[in-house]
Amino acid sequence: MNYAYMLRCRDNSLYCGWTNDLDKRLDAHNKGKGGKYTRSRLPVSLAYYETFDTKEEAQRREWQLKQLTHREKEALLSSKDPGGSPSS
């Protein structure tokens, strides 16, 4: 399984990435071994993710998420549950 994800940083900013092991990647971010951006903004928490069959699909979605404004990302987060499915 492959994932595109968003993390909420301590300063309330959002970080987008992709991985094939979500738990391991979140742990790496919180140990300061993730993205350079998140190292000075710890701790981070998982805010959102979507699953994909291939890494190419996950990478494509990561790129799309990165193109969104902060306001658009927040709107996406408020309209879906953390697993990417519509909230009830």
PDB file of N, CA, C and O in Angstrom:
ATOM      1  N   MET A   1       0.848  -1.181   0.000  1.00  0.00           N
ATOM      2  CA  MET A   1       0.000   0.000   0.000  1.00  0.00           C
ATOM      3  C   MET A   1       0.890   1.239   0.000  1.00  0.00           C
ATOM      4  O   MET A   1       1.955   1.246   0.618  1.00  0.00           O
ATOM      5  N   ASN A   2       0.457   2.269  -0.683  1.00  0.00           N
ATOM      6  CA  ASN A   2       1.170   3.543  -0.762  1.00  0.00           C
ATOM      7  C   ASN A   2       0.231   4.654  -0.305  1.00  0.00           C
ATOM      8  O   ASN A   2      -0.985   4.568  -0.481  1.00  0.00           O
ATOM      9  N   TYR A   3       0.806   5.686   0.277  1.00  0.00           N
ATOM     10  CA  TYR A   3       0.014   6.736   0.884  1.00  0.00           C
ATOM     11  C   TYR A   3       0.508   8.126   0.475  1.00  0.00           C
ATOM     12  O   TYR A   3       1.712   8.361   0.367  1.00  0.00           O
ATOM     13  N   ALA A   4      -0.424   9.027   0.255  1.00  0.00           N
ATOM     14  CA  ALA A   4      -0.148  10.457   0.215  1.00  0.00           C
ATOM     15  C   ALA A   4      -0.726  10.964   1.533  1.00  0.00           C
ATOM     16  O   ALA A   4      -1.820  10.566   1.932  1.00  0.00           O
ATOM     17  N   TYR A   5       0.018  11.849   2.209  1.00  0.00           N
ATOM     18  CA  TYR A   5      -0.421  12.246   3.540  1.00  0.00           C
ATOM     19  C   TYR A   5      -0.125  13.713   3.817  1.00  0.00           C
ATOM     20  O   TYR A   5       0.682  14.350   3.140  1.00  0.00           O
ATOM     21  N   MET A   6      -0.810  14.226   4.842  1.00  0.00           N
ATOM     22  CA  MET A   6      -0.543  15.564   5.350  1.00  0.00           C
ATOM     23  C   MET A   6      -0.327  15.461   6.849  1.00  0.00           C
ATOM     24  O   MET A   6      -1.067  14.778   7.556  1.00  0.00           O
ATOM     25  N   LEU A   7       0.698  16.151   7.314  1.00  0.00           N
ATOM     26  CA  LEU A   7       0.983  16.239   8.735  1.00  0.00           C
ATOM     27  C   LEU A   7       0.679  17.644   9.225  1.00  0.00           C
ATOM     28  O   LEU A   7       0.901  18.623   8.511  1.00  0.00           O
ATOM     29  N   ARG A   8       0.176  17.736  10.432  1.00  0.00           N
ATOM     30  CA  ARG A   8       0.011  19.037  11.075  1.00  0.00           C
ATOM     31  C   ARG A   8       1.223  19.228  11.980  1.00  0.00           C
ATOM     32  O   ARG A   8       1.498  18.406  12.854  1.00  0.00           O
ATOM     33  N   CYS A   9       1.938  20.318  11.757  1.00  0.00           N
ATOM     34  CA  CYS A   9       3.134  20.624  12.536  1.00  0.00           C
ATOM     35  C   CYS A   9       2.762  21.446  13.771  1.00  0.00           C
ATOM     36  O   CYS A   9       1.655  21.973  13.878  1.00  0.00           O
ATOM     37  N   ARG A  10       3.711  21.539  14.694  1.00  0.00           N
ATOM     38  CA  ARG A  10       3.499  22.273  15.942  1.00  0.00           C
ATOM     39  C   ARG A  10       3.068  23.720  15.683  1.00  0.00           C
ATOM     40  O   ARG A  10       2.275  24.276  16.444  1.00  0.00           O
ATOM     41  N   ASP A  11       3.585  24.326  14.620  1.00  0.00           N
ATOM     42  CA  ASP A  11       3.239  25.718  14.309  1.00  0.00           C
ATOM     43  C   ASP A  11       1.958  25.845  13.488  1.00  0.00           C
ATOM     44  O   ASP A  11       1.646  26.919  12.974  1.00  0.00           O
ATOM     45  N   ASN A  12       1.221  24.742  13.369  1.00  0.00           N
ATOM     46  CA  ASN A  12      -0.058  24.665  12.653  1.00  0.00           C
ATOM     47  C   ASN A  12       0.110  24.665  11.136  1.00  0.00           C
ATOM     48  O   ASN A  12      -0.886  24.719  10.414  1.00  0.00           O
ATOM     49  N   SER A  13       1.339  24.607  10.636  1.00  0.00           N
ATOM     50  CA  SER A  13       1.542  24.468   9.199  1.00  0.00           C
ATOM     51  C   SER A  13       1.267  23.018   8.800  1.00  0.00           C
ATOM     52  O   SER A  13       1.180  22.132   9.649  1.00  0.00           O
ATOM     53  N   LEU A  14       1.136  22.798   7.512  1.00  0.00           N
ATOM     54  CA  LEU A  14       0.853  21.459   7.000  1.00  0.00           C
ATOM     55  C   LEU A  14       1.979  21.005   6.084  1.00  0.00           C
ATOM     56  O   LEU A  14       2.470  21.775   5.258  1.00  0.00           O
ATOM     57  N   TYR A  15       2.379  19.760   6.235  1.00  0.00           N
ATOM     58  CA  TYR A  15       3.440  19.161   5.431  1.00  0.00           C
ATOM     59  C   TYR A  15       2.833  18.020   4.633  1.00  0.00           C
ATOM     60  O   TYR A  15       2.088  17.210   5.185  1.00  0.00           O
ATOM     61  N   CYS A  16       3.137  17.946   3.351  1.00  0.00           N
ATOM     62  CA  CYS A  16       2.624  16.877   2.490  1.00  0.00           C
ATOM     63  C   CYS A  16       3.760  15.950   2.087  1.00  0.00           C
ATOM     64  O   CYS A  16       4.882  16.392   1.843  1.00  0.00           O
ATOM     65  N   GLY A  17       3.458  14.671   2.022  1.00  0.00           N
ATOM     66  CA  GLY A  17       4.452  13.697   1.602  1.00  0.00           C
ATOM     67  C   GLY A  17       3.789  12.438   1.085  1.00  0.00           C
ATOM     68  O   GLY A  17       2.565  12.360   0.978  1.00  0.00           O
ATOM     69  N   TRP A  18       4.626  11.439   0.759  1.00  0.00           N
ATOM     70  CA  TRP A  18       4.113  10.133   0.360  1.00  0.00           C
ATOM     71  C   TRP A  18       5.032   9.081   0.978  1.00  0.00           C
ATOM     72  O   TRP A  18       6.197   9.351   1.267  1.00  0.00           O
ATOM     73  N   THR A  19       4.498   7.897   1.173  1.00  0.00           N
ATOM     74  CA  THR A  19       5.266   6.797   1.761  1.00  0.00           C
ATOM     75  C   THR A  19       4.575   5.476   1.455  1.00  0.00           C
ATOM     76  O   THR A  19       3.427   5.444   1.013  1.00  0.00           O
ATOM     77  N   ASN A  20       5.299   4.388   1.700  1.00  0.00           N
ATOM     78  CA  ASN A  20       4.671   3.074   1.608  1.00  0.00           C
ATOM     79  C   ASN A  20       4.517   2.451   2.995  1.00  0.00           C
ATOM     80  O   ASN A  20       4.060   1.314   3.112  1.00  0.00           O
ATOM     81  N   ASP A  21       4.893   3.181   4.043  1.00  0.00           N
ATOM     82  CA  ASP A  21       4.725   2.728   5.431  1.00  0.00           C
ATOM     83  C   ASP A  21       4.413   3.949   6.292  1.00  0.00           C
ATOM     84  O   ASP A  21       5.315   4.635   6.774  1.00  0.00           O
ATOM     85  N   LEU A  22       3.147   4.200   6.471  1.00  0.00           N
ATOM     86  CA  LEU A  22       2.689   5.430   7.126  1.00  0.00           C
ATOM     87  C   LEU A  22       3.151   5.520   8.580  1.00  0.00           C
ATOM     88  O   LEU A  22       3.627   6.572   9.008  1.00  0.00           O
ATOM     89  N   ASP A  23       3.018   4.440   9.341  1.00  0.00           N
ATOM     90  CA  ASP A  23       3.423   4.470  10.750  1.00  0.00           C
ATOM     91  C   ASP A  23       4.921   4.724  10.891  1.00  0.00           C
ATOM     92  O   ASP A  23       5.346   5.531  11.718  1.00  0.00           O
ATOM     93  N   LYS A  24       5.706   4.038  10.089  1.00  0.00           N
ATOM     94  CA  LYS A  24       7.158   4.203  10.137  1.00  0.00           C
ATOM     95  C   LYS A  24       7.563   5.625   9.744  1.00  0.00           C
ATOM     96  O   LYS A  24       8.465   6.205  10.347  1.00  0.00           O
ATOM     97  N   ARG A  25       6.907   6.173   8.747  1.00  0.00           N
ATOM     98  CA  ARG A  25       7.240   7.523   8.278  1.00  0.00           C
ATOM     99  C   ARG A  25       6.860   8.571   9.320  1.00  0.00           C
ATOM    100  O   ARG A  25       7.622   9.509   9.554  1.00  0.00           O
ATOM    101  N   LEU A  26       5.701   8.427   9.944  1.00  0.00           N
ATOM    102  CA  LEU A  26       5.289   9.361  10.989  1.00  0.00           C
ATOM    103  C   LEU A  26       6.273   9.312  12.154  1.00  0.00           C
ATOM    104  O   LEU A  26       6.642  10.349  12.705  1.00  0.00           O
ATOM    105  N   ASP A  27       6.695   8.107  12.526  1.00  0.00           N
ATOM    106  CA  ASP A  27       7.677   7.942  13.588  1.00  0.00           C
ATOM    107  C   ASP A  27       8.999   8.620  13.213  1.00  0.00           C
ATOM    108  O   ASP A  27       9.612   9.297  14.038  1.00  0.00           O
ATOM    109  N   ALA A  28       9.428   8.435  11.973  1.00  0.00           N
ATOM    110  CA  ALA A  28      10.671   9.054  11.502  1.00  0.00           C
ATOM    111  C   ALA A  28      10.579  10.579  11.570  1.00  0.00           C
ATOM    112  O   ALA A  28      11.525  11.241  11.997  1.00  0.00           O
ATOM    113  N   HIS A  29       9.439  11.137  11.147  1.00  0.00           N
ATOM    114  CA  HIS A  29       9.256  12.590  11.223  1.00  0.00           C
ATOM    115  C   HIS A  29       9.405  13.062  12.667  1.00  0.00           C
ATOM    116  O   HIS A  29      10.108  14.036  12.935  1.00  0.00           O
ATOM    117  N   ASN A  30       8.744  12.371  13.598  1.00  0.00           N
ATOM    118  CA  ASN A  30       8.762  12.805  14.992  1.00  0.00           C
ATOM    119  C   ASN A  30      10.100  12.568  15.682  1.00  0.00           C
ATOM    120  O   ASN A  30      10.345  13.122  16.754  1.00  0.00           O
ATOM    121  N   LYS A  31      10.956  11.765  15.094  1.00  0.00           N
ATOM    122  CA  LYS A  31      12.314  11.571  15.617  1.00  0.00           C
ATOM    123  C   LYS A  31      13.305  12.516  14.945  1.00  0.00           C
ATOM    124  O   LYS A  31      14.509  12.429  15.186  1.00  0.00           O
ATOM    125  N   GLY A  32      12.798  13.426  14.093  1.00  0.00           N
ATOM    126  CA  GLY A  32      13.656  14.385  13.415  1.00  0.00           C
ATOM    127  C   GLY A  32      14.375  13.807  12.206  1.00  0.00           C
ATOM    128  O   GLY A  32      15.313  14.418  11.694  1.00  0.00           O
ATOM    129  N   LYS A  33      13.948  12.637  11.746  1.00  0.00           N
ATOM    130  CA  LYS A  33      14.584  11.986  10.603  1.00  0.00           C
ATOM    131  C   LYS A  33      13.695  11.995   9.363  1.00  0.00           C
ATOM    132  O   LYS A  33      13.964  11.293   8.389  1.00  0.00           O
ATOM    133  N   GLY A  34      12.639  12.793   9.410  1.00  0.00           N
ATOM    134  CA  GLY A  34      11.739  12.907   8.269  1.00  0.00           C
ATOM    135  C   GLY A  34      12.169  14.056   7.383  1.00  0.00           C
ATOM    136  O   GLY A  34      13.364  14.296   7.206  1.00  0.00           O
ATOM    137  N   GLY A  35      11.231  14.747   6.843  1.00  0.00           N
ATOM    138  CA  GLY A  35      11.534  15.873   5.963  1.00  0.00           C
ATOM    139  C   GLY A  35      12.223  17.004   6.707  1.00  0.00           C
ATOM    140  O   GLY A  35      11.963  17.235   7.887  1.00  0.00           O
ATOM    141  N   LYS A  36      13.095  17.698   6.014  1.00  0.00           N
ATOM    142  CA  LYS A  36      13.830  18.830   6.582  1.00  0.00           C
ATOM    143  C   LYS A  36      12.857  19.878   7.135  1.00  0.00           C
ATOM    144  O   LYS A  36      13.117  20.484   8.174  1.00  0.00           O
ATOM    145  N   TYR A  37      11.755  20.082   6.446  1.00  0.00           N
ATOM    146  CA  TYR A  37      10.765  21.074   6.855  1.00  0.00           C
ATOM    147  C   TYR A  37      10.228  20.787   8.259  1.00  0.00           C
ATOM    148  O   TYR A  37      10.042  21.709   9.053  1.00  0.00           O
ATOM    149  N   THR A  38       9.978  19.515   8.564  1.00  0.00           N
ATOM    150  CA  THR A  38       9.332  19.172   9.835  1.00  0.00           C
ATOM    151  C   THR A  38      10.288  19.167  11.023  1.00  0.00           C
ATOM    152  O   THR A  38       9.834  19.237  12.165  1.00  0.00           O
ATOM    153  N   ARG A  39      11.587  19.087  10.792  1.00  0.00           N
ATOM    154  CA  ARG A  39      12.557  18.959  11.898  1.00  0.00           C
ATOM    155  C   ARG A  39      12.460  20.083  12.924  1.00  0.00           C
ATOM    156  O   ARG A  39      12.623  19.845  14.121  1.00  0.00           O
ATOM    157  N   SER A  40      12.199  21.284  12.473  1.00  0.00           N
ATOM    158  CA  SER A  40      12.108  22.413  13.405  1.00  0.00           C
ATOM    159  C   SER A  40      10.672  22.690  13.835  1.00  0.00           C
ATOM    160  O   SER A  40      10.404  23.688  14.505  1.00  0.00           O
ATOM    161  N   ARG A  41       9.758  21.821  13.457  1.00  0.00           N
ATOM    162  CA  ARG A  41       8.342  22.040  13.759  1.00  0.00           C
ATOM    163  C   ARG A  41       7.728  20.854  14.493  1.00  0.00           C
ATOM    164  O   ARG A  41       6.532  20.594  14.363  1.00  0.00           O
ATOM    165  N   LEU A  42       8.526  20.148  15.251  1.00  0.00           N
ATOM    166  CA  LEU A  42       8.066  18.953  15.973  1.00  0.00           C
ATOM    167  C   LEU A  42       7.325  19.350  17.237  1.00  0.00           C
ATOM    168  O   LEU A  42       7.600  20.411  17.797  1.00  0.00           O
ATOM    169  N   PRO A  43       6.398  18.534  17.699  1.00  0.00           N
ATOM    170  CA  PRO A  43       5.987  17.282  17.088  1.00  0.00           C
ATOM    171  C   PRO A  43       5.001  17.512  15.943  1.00  0.00           C
ATOM    172  O   PRO A  43       4.408  18.582  15.809  1.00  0.00           O
ATOM    173  N   VAL A  44       4.850  16.487  15.135  1.00  0.00           N
ATOM    174  CA  VAL A  44       3.871  16.515  14.053  1.00  0.00           C
ATOM    175  C   VAL A  44       2.840  15.425  14.308  1.00  0.00           C
ATOM    176  O   VAL A  44       3.119  14.439  14.990  1.00  0.00           O
ATOM    177  N   SER A  45       1.653  15.610  13.757  1.00  0.00           N
ATOM    178  CA  SER A  45       0.612  14.590  13.881  1.00  0.00           C
ATOM    179  C   SER A  45      -0.003  14.360  12.502  1.00  0.00           C
ATOM    180  O   SER A  45      -0.048  15.257  11.661  1.00  0.00           O
ATOM    181  N   LEU A  46      -0.464  13.160  12.302  1.00  0.00           N
ATOM    182  CA  LEU A  46      -1.096  12.815  11.035  1.00  0.00           C
ATOM    183  C   LEU A  46      -2.450  13.509  10.948  1.00  0.00           C
ATOM    184  O   LEU A  46      -3.315  13.307  11.800  1.00  0.00           O
ATOM    185  N   ALA A  47      -2.627  14.320   9.924  1.00  0.00           N
ATOM    186  CA  ALA A  47      -3.876  15.061   9.745  1.00  0.00           C
ATOM    187  C   ALA A  47      -4.762  14.424   8.680  1.00  0.00           C
ATOM    188  O   ALA A  47      -5.985  14.551   8.729  1.00  0.00           O
ATOM    189  N   TYR A  48      -4.142  13.733   7.713  1.00  0.00           N
ATOM    190  CA  TYR A  48      -4.908  13.259   6.560  1.00  0.00           C
ATOM    191  C   TYR A  48      -4.058  12.273   5.771  1.00  0.00           C
ATOM    192  O   TYR A  48      -2.837  12.418   5.697  1.00  0.00           O
ATOM    193  N   TYR A  49      -4.702  11.273   5.183  1.00  0.00           N
ATOM    194  CA  TYR A  49      -3.999  10.400   4.240  1.00  0.00           C
ATOM    195  C   TYR A  49      -4.980   9.772   3.256  1.00  0.00           C
ATOM    196  O   TYR A  49      -6.175   9.652   3.526  1.00  0.00           O
ATOM    197  N   GLU A  50      -4.447   9.383   2.128  1.00  0.00           N
ATOM    198  CA  GLU A  50      -5.183   8.638   1.112  1.00  0.00           C
ATOM    199  C   GLU A  50      -4.318   7.444   0.719  1.00  0.00           C
ATOM    200  O   GLU A  50      -3.091   7.527   0.753  1.00  0.00           O
ATOM    201  N   THR A  51      -4.950   6.343   0.350  1.00  0.00           N
ATOM    202  CA  THR A  51      -4.220   5.135  -0.034  1.00  0.00           C
ATOM    203  C   THR A  51      -4.248   4.939  -1.544  1.00  0.00           C
ATOM    204  O   THR A  51      -5.203   5.317  -2.222  1.00  0.00           O
ATOM    205  N   PHE A  52      -3.168   4.334  -2.055  1.00  0.00           N
ATOM    206  CA  PHE A  52      -3.022   4.090  -3.490  1.00  0.00           C
ATOM    207  C   PHE A  52      -2.341   2.748  -3.716  1.00  0.00           C
ATOM    208  O   PHE A  52      -1.579   2.277  -2.872  1.00  0.00           O
ATOM    209  N   ASP A  53      -2.619   2.141  -4.852  1.00  0.00           N
ATOM    210  CA  ASP A  53      -2.002   0.862  -5.193  1.00  0.00           C
ATOM    211  C   ASP A  53      -0.547   1.018  -5.612  1.00  0.00           C
ATOM    212  O   ASP A  53       0.270   0.136  -5.344  1.00  0.00           O
ATOM    213  N   THR A  54      -0.213   2.123  -6.264  1.00  0.00           N
ATOM    214  CA  THR A  54       1.149   2.290  -6.759  1.00  0.00           C
ATOM    215  C   THR A  54       1.797   3.539  -6.166  1.00  0.00           C
ATOM    216  O   THR A  54       1.113   4.480  -5.764  1.00  0.00           O
ATOM    217  N   LYS A  55       3.130   3.530  -6.121  1.00  0.00           N
ATOM    218  CA  LYS A  55       3.838   4.699  -5.601  1.00  0.00           C
ATOM    219  C   LYS A  55       3.674   5.892  -6.526  1.00  0.00           C
ATOM    220  O   LYS A  55       3.662   7.035  -6.069  1.00  0.00           O
ATOM    221  N   GLU A  56       3.549   5.639  -7.820  1.00  0.00           N
ATOM    222  CA  GLU A  56       3.361   6.732  -8.776  1.00  0.00           C
ATOM    223  C   GLU A  56       2.064   7.485  -8.509  1.00  0.00           C
ATOM    224  O   GLU A  56       2.024   8.712  -8.596  1.00  0.00           O
ATOM    225  N   GLU A  57       1.002   6.747  -8.182  1.00  0.00           N
ATOM    226  CA  GLU A  57      -0.277   7.398  -7.862  1.00  0.00           C
ATOM    227  C   GLU A  57      -0.144   8.237  -6.587  1.00  0.00           C
ATOM    228  O   GLU A  57      -0.653   9.356  -6.515  1.00  0.00           O
ATOM    229  N   ALA A  58       0.539   7.687  -5.593  1.00  0.00           N
ATOM    230  CA  ALA A  58       0.730   8.406  -4.332  1.00  0.00           C
ATOM    231  C   ALA A  58       1.574   9.660  -4.560  1.00  0.00           C
ATOM    232  O   ALA A  58       1.269  10.719  -4.011  1.00  0.00           O
ATOM    233  N   GLN A  59       2.616   9.548  -5.354  1.00  0.00           N
ATOM    234  CA  GLN A  59       3.476  10.697  -5.644  1.00  0.00           C
ATOM    235  C   GLN A  59       2.705  11.769  -6.421  1.00  0.00           C
ATOM    236  O   GLN A  59       2.886  12.962  -6.179  1.00  0.00           O
ATOM    237  N   ARG A  60       1.864  11.353  -7.336  1.00  0.00           N
ATOM    238  CA  ARG A  60       1.053  12.294  -8.108  1.00  0.00           C
ATOM    239  C   ARG A  60       0.105  13.058  -7.173  1.00  0.00           C
ATOM    240  O   ARG A  60      -0.051  14.273  -7.290  1.00  0.00           O
ATOM    241  N   ARG A  61      -0.519  12.334  -6.255  1.00  0.00           N
ATOM    242  CA  ARG A  61      -1.438  12.966  -5.316  1.00  0.00           C
ATOM    243  C   ARG A  61      -0.694  13.892  -4.351  1.00  0.00           C
ATOM    244  O   ARG A  61      -1.198  14.960  -4.004  1.00  0.00           O
ATOM    245  N   GLU A  62       0.505  13.483  -3.916  1.00  0.00           N
ATOM    246  CA  GLU A  62       1.311  14.348  -3.072  1.00  0.00           C
ATOM    247  C   GLU A  62       1.564  15.682  -3.783  1.00  0.00           C
ATOM    248  O   GLU A  62       1.423  16.747  -3.183  1.00  0.00           O
ATOM    249  N   TRP A  63       1.933  15.615  -5.042  1.00  0.00           N
ATOM    250  CA  TRP A  63       2.187  16.833  -5.817  1.00  0.00           C
ATOM    251  C   TRP A  63       0.928  17.702  -5.869  1.00  0.00           C
ATOM    252  O   TRP A  63       0.995  18.921  -5.708  1.00  0.00           O
ATOM    253  N   GLN A  64      -0.227  17.054  -6.098  1.00  0.00           N
ATOM    254  CA  GLN A  64      -1.485  17.804  -6.139  1.00  0.00           C
ATOM    255  C   GLN A  64      -1.761  18.490  -4.801  1.00  0.00           C
ATOM    256  O   GLN A  64      -2.171  19.650  -4.766  1.00  0.00           O
ATOM    257  N   LEU A  65      -1.534  17.768  -3.702  1.00  0.00           N
ATOM    258  CA  LEU A  65      -1.766  18.346  -2.380  1.00  0.00           C
ATOM    259  C   LEU A  65      -0.847  19.527  -2.134  1.00  0.00           C
ATOM    260  O   LEU A  65      -1.261  20.526  -1.546  1.00  0.00           O
ATOM    261  N   LYS A  66       0.390  19.423  -2.576  1.00  0.00           N
ATOM    262  CA  LYS A  66       1.340  20.510  -2.382  1.00  0.00           C
ATOM    263  C   LYS A  66       0.962  21.764  -3.159  1.00  0.00           C
ATOM    264  O   LYS A  66       1.381  22.863  -2.796  1.00  0.00           O
ATOM    265  N   GLN A  67       0.187  21.618  -4.208  1.00  0.00           N
ATOM    266  CA  GLN A  67      -0.231  22.772  -5.016  1.00  0.00           C
ATOM    267  C   GLN A  67      -1.376  23.542  -4.370  1.00  0.00           C
ATOM    268  O   GLN A  67      -1.654  24.676  -4.761  1.00  0.00           O
ATOM    269  N   LEU A  68      -2.043  22.944  -3.390  1.00  0.00           N
ATOM    270  CA  LEU A  68      -3.164  23.607  -2.726  1.00  0.00           C
ATOM    271  C   LEU A  68      -2.659  24.709  -1.803  1.00  0.00           C
ATOM    272  O   LEU A  68      -1.566  24.614  -1.244  1.00  0.00           O
ATOM    273  N   THR A  69      -3.460  25.744  -1.652  1.00  0.00           N
ATOM    274  CA  THR A  69      -3.148  26.779  -0.664  1.00  0.00           C
ATOM    275  C   THR A  69      -3.436  26.214   0.727  1.00  0.00           C
ATOM    276  O   THR A  69      -4.092  25.181   0.865  1.00  0.00           O
ATOM    277  N   HIS A  70      -2.940  26.901   1.746  1.00  0.00           N
ATOM    278  CA  HIS A  70      -3.211  26.458   3.119  1.00  0.00           C
ATOM    279  C   HIS A  70      -4.723  26.410   3.361  1.00  0.00           C
ATOM    280  O   HIS A  70      -5.228  25.475   3.983  1.00  0.00           O
ATOM    281  N   ARG A  71      -5.425  27.401   2.877  1.00  0.00           N
ATOM    282  CA  ARG A  71      -6.888  27.446   3.054  1.00  0.00           C
ATOM    283  C   ARG A  71      -7.559  26.236   2.376  1.00  0.00           C
ATOM    284  O   ARG A  71      -8.473  25.634   2.939  1.00  0.00           O
ATOM    285  N   GLU A  72      -7.103  25.892   1.178  1.00  0.00           N
ATOM    286  CA  GLU A  72      -7.675  24.737   0.470  1.00  0.00           C
ATOM    287  C   GLU A  72      -7.361  23.432   1.198  1.00  0.00           C
ATOM    288  O   GLU A  72      -8.200  22.534   1.255  1.00  0.00           O
ATOM    289  N   LYS A  73      -6.162  23.329   1.749  1.00  0.00           N
ATOM    290  CA  LYS A  73      -5.806  22.134   2.521  1.00  0.00           C
ATOM    291  C   LYS A  73      -6.689  22.018   3.754  1.00  0.00           C
ATOM    292  O   LYS A  73      -7.173  20.932   4.073  1.00  0.00           O
ATOM    293  N   GLU A  74      -6.899  23.132   4.448  1.00  0.00           N
ATOM    294  CA  GLU A  74      -7.757  23.121   5.637  1.00  0.00           C
ATOM    295  C   GLU A  74      -9.190  22.731   5.269  1.00  0.00           C
ATOM    296  O   GLU A  74      -9.843  22.002   6.017  1.00  0.00           O
ATOM    297  N   ALA A  75      -9.677  23.205   4.138  1.00  0.00           N
ATOM    298  CA  ALA A  75     -11.019  22.842   3.686  1.00  0.00           C
ATOM    299  C   ALA A  75     -11.096  21.337   3.411  1.00  0.00           C
ATOM    300  O   ALA A  75     -12.090  20.693   3.746  1.00  0.00           O
ATOM    301  N   LEU A  76     -10.060  20.786   2.808  1.00  0.00           N
ATOM    302  CA  LEU A  76     -10.007  19.347   2.556  1.00  0.00           C
ATOM    303  C   LEU A  76     -10.027  18.589   3.872  1.00  0.00           C
ATOM    304  O   LEU A  76     -10.747  17.600   4.003  1.00  0.00           O
ATOM    305  N   LEU A  77      -9.253  19.034   4.840  1.00  0.00           N
ATOM    306  CA  LEU A  77      -9.209  18.364   6.139  1.00  0.00           C
ATOM    307  C   LEU A  77     -10.548  18.412   6.855  1.00  0.00           C
ATOM    308  O   LEU A  77     -10.939  17.439   7.500  1.00  0.00           O
ATOM    309  N   SER A  78     -11.240  19.505   6.753  1.00  0.00           N
ATOM    310  CA  SER A  78     -12.521  19.628   7.453  1.00  0.00           C
ATOM    311  C   SER A  78     -13.640  18.862   6.758  1.00  0.00           C
ATOM    312  O   SER A  78     -14.675  18.595   7.369  1.00  0.00           O
ATOM    313  N   SER A  79     -13.448  18.507   5.493  1.00  0.00           N
ATOM    314  CA  SER A  79     -14.501  17.798   4.757  1.00  0.00           C
ATOM    315  C   SER A  79     -14.320  16.287   4.764  1.00  0.00           C
ATOM    316  O   SER A  79     -15.197  15.557   4.303  1.00  0.00           O
ATOM    317  N   LYS A  80     -13.192  15.812   5.283  1.00  0.00           N
ATOM    318  CA  LYS A  80     -12.917  14.381   5.260  1.00  0.00           C
ATOM    319  C   LYS A  80     -12.368  13.933   6.593  1.00  0.00           C
ATOM    320  O   LYS A  80     -11.834  14.730   7.363  1.00  0.00           O
ATOM    321  N   ASP A  81     -12.510  12.627   6.859  1.00  0.00           N
ATOM    322  CA  ASP A  81     -11.882  12.089   8.060  1.00  0.00           C
ATOM    323  C   ASP A  81     -10.402  11.845   7.765  1.00  0.00           C
ATOM    324  O   ASP A  81      -9.993  11.928   6.607  1.00  0.00           O
ATOM    325  N   PRO A  82      -9.584  11.544   8.784  1.00  0.00           N
ATOM    326  CA  PRO A  82      -8.143  11.413   8.566  1.00  0.00           C
ATOM    327  C   PRO A  82      -7.757  10.351   7.542  1.00  0.00           C
ATOM    328  O   PRO A  82      -6.650  10.396   7.005  1.00  0.00           O
ATOM    329  N   GLY A  83      -8.623   9.417   7.265  1.00  0.00           N
ATOM    330  CA  GLY A  83      -8.308   8.372   6.303  1.00  0.00           C
ATOM    331  C   GLY A  83      -8.712   8.711   4.880  1.00  0.00           C
ATOM    332  O   GLY A  83      -8.607   7.872   3.986  1.00  0.00           O
ATOM    333  N   GLY A  84      -9.163   9.906   4.669  1.00  0.00           N
ATOM    334  CA  GLY A  84      -9.459  10.342   3.311  1.00  0.00           C
ATOM    335  C   GLY A  84     -10.868  10.054   2.836  1.00  0.00           C
ATOM    336  O   GLY A  84     -11.206  10.389   1.701  1.00  0.00           O
ATOM    337  N   SER A  85     -11.710   9.437   3.673  1.00  0.00           N
ATOM    338  CA  SER A  85     -13.070   9.186   3.233  1.00  0.00           C
ATOM    339  C   SER A  85     -13.992  10.271   3.774  1.00  0.00           C
ATOM    340  O   SER A  85     -13.702  10.862   4.815  1.00  0.00           O
ATOM    341  N   PRO A  86     -15.092  10.541   3.087  1.00  0.00           N
ATOM    342  CA  PRO A  86     -16.002  11.603   3.530  1.00  0.00           C
ATOM    343  C   PRO A  86     -16.464  11.382   4.954  1.00  0.00           C
ATOM    344  O   PRO A  86     -16.787  10.259   5.340  1.00  0.00           O
ATOM    345  N   SER A  87     -16.497  12.452   5.739  1.00  0.00           N
ATOM    346  CA  SER A  87     -16.970  12.325   7.112  1.00  0.00           C
ATOM    347  C   SER A  87     -18.488  12.266   7.124  1.00  0.00           C
ATOM    348  O   SER A  87     -19.155  12.752   6.211  1.00  0.00           O
ATOM    349  N   SER A  88     -19.016  11.660   8.180  1.00  0.00           N
ATOM    350  CA  SER A  88     -20.476  11.509   8.275  1.00  0.00           C
ATOM    351  C   SER A  88     -21.104  12.671   8.965  1.00  0.00           C
ATOM    352  O   SER A  88     -22.323  12.706   9.131  1.00  0.00           O
TER     353      SER A  88
END
